[in-house]
Amino acid sequence: MKQRVKLAQAIFSDTELLFLDEPCTNLDQKGVEQYKQWIEDYGKNRLVIIASNDIREYYFCNHQIVIEDYK
């Protein structure tokens, strides 16, 4: 529940930039679905940066930077 509250605080904040670090960590499937819906509804017209190795968390991103490509 704490993870959902933190995620909601970030997503519902009135900012042009949204930076999320592994946003679905500790979420059950219902929480992950809620995250996806919130991103779809409230992530538009914002720069959203996701730090993650889980495709569920960044599937919607137009660009990816893979750190492993820069060794």
N, C-alpha and C positions, 0 to 999 in steps of 0.2 A: 504494500500500500504506500509506503514511503517513497518508493521509486516512482510510482504513478503521480504522486503529488509533486515531486521534483520535476518530473517531465512536463507536467501541466504548467507549472510555474514558468518553465523555460519557453514552451511553445506558445502560451497565451500572453507572454510579455510583449509589449509594444516596441519591438526593435526591428531594425532592417537586417540584422545579422543574427542567425541562430546557430550556435555551435553546440553540438551534442557529442559526448564521448561515450560510446557503447550504450546508447539509450535504452536498449531492450534487456540489458543485464538484470537478472532477478525478476523479470516479468513472466507471468504465465501466458498461455496462448491468447487468452482474452485480453490481457494487457498489451500484447504485441499487436493484436488487431485494432485495439483502441489507438495505439501509437500510429499505425498506418493511416487510420481515418483522420486523426488530428493533423498529421503531416499533409495529407491531401487537402484538408479543409483550411488549414491555417499556415501552411508553408509557402503558399503562392506569394509572388512579389517580394520575396525575401531571399537573401543569400543564406542557404542552409549548408553548413559544413558538418559532416559526420565523420568521426574517427572510429573506425570499426573494422573487424574482419568478418562480420556476419552480414551476408547479402540481404537478409530481412530488414536490416537497419538502413541500408543505403540504395536499395533497388531503384529508387526514383531519381537518383542523381544523374545529371547529364555528363559530368566529368568525374574522372577518378585519378587520384595520384596514389600509385602503389609504391610505398617506401622501399620495398625489396628491389624495385627496378633501379634504385639509385645507390648501389653499393660502391 
